[in-house]
Amino acid sequence: MKKDIAAIKNSKESINSRLEEAEDFSIDLEDKSPQRSTAWSTSVGGSSNQDNKDTSSLQTSADPESLHSDHIDENVTNLVHAMILRYRLRKPITKAEMLHVVNKRDKSQFSVIFKKACKCLEVICGIDVKEVVPATHSYVLVNSLDLTYDEMLSDHQSMPKNGLLIIILGMIFLEGNCAPEEDIWEFLNMMGVYAGREHFIYGEPRNLITRTWVQENYLEYQQVLNSDPPRYQFMWGPRAHAETSKLQVLEFLAKIKGTDPISFSCWYEEALRDEQERAQARIGPVGHAAAMFMAQPLLPQRKNEHKSSLCV
C-alpha cells in the first residue's frame, strides 16, 4: 500500500512539473485574452509595432539570454491565441499563416515556438495539432481525447477547457478510480487553480468541476459514506466512460510526463484490461448475432437429415 501511495505521489509530481512548463505561459495568455486580440478576428497576421518599442533600452539593461527567452514566450503566446481562434472556427491553419503571427526577428526560431505552442495547447487546453497537408504545412486542431464538451460551447471567445478535464480524469484513475476532493484540489492548487478564485481559462473552477462537469455527466461527485463532517469524492461519469478510456487518459498523462504509458506500471496493466473488456463488450453482441446467422442455414438441413434417417 505504501509503495502504491509513493508511486501516485511520484507520478503526480512528475506530471505537475511538466504542467508548470506549459503554465509558464498563463500570465502572458491572460494579458492577451481573445477579447483583447482583435487582429485575429479578421486574419491570422500582423505583428504589433509595440513589439519593437523600447527594444534598445531593454537590450542595454537586461540579460541577452533573458531577452531571447522573453521574445520566444511572447511569440508562443501570440501563436497559441491564433491557433485557438482557428480551433474555435474549425478551420485549418498553415505554417505561412503562423509565421505572420511570429515577430520578424524571431522567424528563425519558428520550430521552437511552434513546438512550445503545441505543448501549451495540449496540456492547458486539451488540443492536439495534426498536420493534414504536408505540402503546404497545413494543420488542424482537434480534441486530444475526443471529448465533446468544448464542441458544445457556443461562445467562441471562451478558452478550451478539456485539458483540465483530462487531467482530473487522470488523477481519479491514478487514485484508484475514486479520488477524494481534497486530493484533487491539492493537485490543482499546484497548477495555480484554486476553488473560489476566478481563473482566466477555467472560470470559477469549483463551479466548473462540481456542477458543470457533473451535470454534463463527465464526473460523479458524491459524499463519502458515513463521513462526518461530510467529505466528497470524484469518480468518472458515464459520459467520460463513453467518450474516452483509461488507456487514452494514461497515454495523455504519459505525454505530459515525457515518458511511455508502460512506466505507469500497475495503472497501465489496469488500462489494458479495461481496453480488452471494452472491446469484448463491443464484439460480444455482434459475435452472438453472427453465430446465430451462421447457424440458421444449417437448421433446415439438419431437419431434413433427421427425416431421411427416419425413412431409412
N, C-alpha and C positions, 0 to 999 in steps of 0.2 A: 504493500500500500504506500509506504514512504517513497519507494522507488517511482511509483506512478505519479505521486504528487510532485516529486522533483522533476520528472520528465515534463509534466504540464508546465511547471514554473519556467524551466529552461526554454521550452518551446515558445511560451508567451514572451519571454524577454528577447528571444531572438527575432520573433516576428515584430515585436514592438520597435526594435532598433531599426528594422527595415522601414516600418511605417514612419518613423521620425524623419528618415531621409526624404520621404515624399512630403511629409507635413511641414518641412522647412519652407515650402513654397506657400503655406497657408496665409501668412501675413500679406505677402505680395498679391495673392489671389483676392484676398478680401479688399485690399486697396483698389483693385481693378475689377470690381464686380461687374456682371453683364450690363446692369443698368447704366454704368458709367463708361461703357465702351461702345459708343455709338458708331464708331468707324466700321465695326464688323457687321452691322445690320445691313450695310449696302454692299460691302465687298470684304474679302479677306486680305486686306492690304493696307499699305501706307504706314510708315513709321513717323512718330511724332517728332517735331522739332525740339521738343523738350528733352529728347534723348541726348542731344549734344550740348545742352545748356550747362554752363559752368564746368565743362569737362576739363579744361586746362587747369583750373584751380584745384579740382579734385585730384588730378594726377600729381600735383606737387605736394599734396598733403596726405595722400593715402598710399598704402602699400600696393604696388602694381598687381601682385597676385590677388589681393582682396578685391581690387577694382575689376579684374578679369572675372572673378567669381560672381561679383555683383552683376556684371553685364550678362553673363550666362543665365543667371537666375531670372533676370528681368525678361530676357528673351523666352525662357521657358514659360514664365507666367503668361506672356502675351500669346504664345503658341497654344498653351492649354485652353485659354479662353476662345481662341479662334476655332480650335478643334471641337470644343463643347458646342459652339454655335452650329457647326456642321452636323454634329450628332443630333442636336435638337431638330434641325431642319431635315434630318435623314438624307443628307447629301454627302457624296464623297469629297475628299479634299486631296489636291495634288501637291507634289513637292514644290512645284513652281509657286503655287498659292501660299504655301507655308513660308517660302523664302521671302515673300513680300512682308510677312509679319516680323521676320528677323531683321535686326538692325544691320545696315550695310557693313559696318566694321566687324561684325561677328559672323558673317555668312560662311566663312571658312570653318567655323565651329558648328555648322548645322547638324552634323551627325551626332555630336554630343548633346546639343539642345534637343533634338528630336527624340533621342533615347530617354533623356530625363523627362520630357513631356509625356511620353508614352507610359513611363513608370508611374508618374503622378496620376495620370488618368486611370490607370489600372488600380492603384492602391486606394486613392481617395474617392474615386467616382465609380469604380467597378466597370470600366470601359476598356475593351480591347481594341487595338489598332491593327487592322489587317490590310495588307497590300492586295489589291484585286487586279490592277493592270500594271504589270512590271514595266512595260514600255514607257508609260507616262508617269510612273511612280504615283499612281492613284490609290488612295487608301479609303476604307470605310471604317466607321466606328460602331461597335456592337457591344451589347451587354456581355460581360465576362462569363456569366453562368446561365444565360437565357432567362434570367428573372425579368418579369414583365412589369414590375412596379413603376419604373421610370417611364415606361411607354404609356402608362395611364395618365401621367401628369400633362395637363393642357397648357400649363404656364411655361413658355419657352424661356423665361428669364430665370427660372429656378435652376439650381445646380443638381446634377445627378446624385442620388443618394445610395445607389446599390452597393457601393464599396463598403459602407458601414454595415449594411445588412449582411453581406457576405462574411465580414469579419465576425459579427455577432453569431451567425450560424456556425462559423468555425470554432469560436470559443465554447459554444454549447456542446459541440461534438467532442472537443478536447476534454471537457469537464465530465464526460460520461453521458452525454445526451440530455443532461439536465443541469443547468448552471444556476447557482444562487445569484440573486440580483446583485448582492454586494460585490461578488467577484466580477460580474460584468462591468459594473461602474468603476471598480478599481482599475481594470484594464483600460476602459475608455478614458479615465482621468489621465492615464499616462499618455494618451493621444491628444490631450487637451480638450476633451469632450466632457462637459460637466452637466449634471442634471440641474435644470432651472436656469442655466446660463445660455443665452442665445448664441448659436453657432452659425457662422455666415454661410456654411454649406447645408448643414442638417437642421437649421432652425432650432427650436427648443427640443433637445434630444429626448427628454423624458416623455414628452407628448408623442414624439415620433415612434419611440421604441415600445412604450407600454400601451399606447392607444392605436395609432395609425396602423402599425405593422401587425398588431394583434387583430384589429378589425379586418385587415386585409388577409388574415389567416396565414401570414408568414411566421408569426411567433405565437406561442401559447404562454400566458402569464398567469401563474397560479400561486395561491398561498400554500406554503409548506404545511403539510398535515400536522396538526397539534402544536403549531408554533405559537408561542406566547412570550413576548409580543409578536404580532404577525410578521412573518418573513415570506418573501416571494421568490419564485424561481422561473427561469425561462426554459422552454423547450421548442423544438421545431414545430411549426404549424403545418396543417395538411397541404397548404399551397407551396410551402418550401419543399416538402417531400415530392410534390408533383412536378415542380419546375427544375429542381436540381437534385444532386445526390451527395452523399458523404464523400465519395471519391472525388467529385468535381470540386467540392469545397476544400478538401485536403490538398488537391493539386494547386488550387489558388493560393493557399497558405504557404505551400512549398515554394511557389514562385516568389512570394514576398520574402521568404526566408533565404532565398537564393540557393535552394537545395532540391533534392529529389523527394517525392512523396514517401518513398520507402524509408527515409530517415525518420519518419514518424512512427516507425515500428508497429506497435500494437494497434494504433489507430488505422494504419494502412491495411493491416490484416482485416480489421473490422469493416473498413470501407470496401474491400474486395468482396467480403462475404455479403455485404449489403447489395453490392452491384450484381452478384450472382443471384441473389434472391429476387431482386427487381427484374432481372432478365427472365428468370424462371416464371415469375408471375405473369409476364407478358407472353411468354411462349406457351405456358401451361394450357390455357383455354383454347388457343389456336391448335396446339398439338392434339388435344382431345377431339376437337371438331374434325381435324384432318383424319384422325384414326377412324372415326365413325363414318366419314365419307368413303374412306378406302375400304371399309368393311361392307358397305351397302351392296356393291355388285356381287359379292360372294354369297350373300344370303340366299337369293333365288337359286343359285347353282347348287348350294348345299341341300336345299329343299328338294330339288329335282333328283339329286344323287340319292337322297333318302328314299324317294318314291321308287326309283329304279331298283334299289336294293330290295324293296318290299315285293316288287313284281317278280323278281327272280326267286 
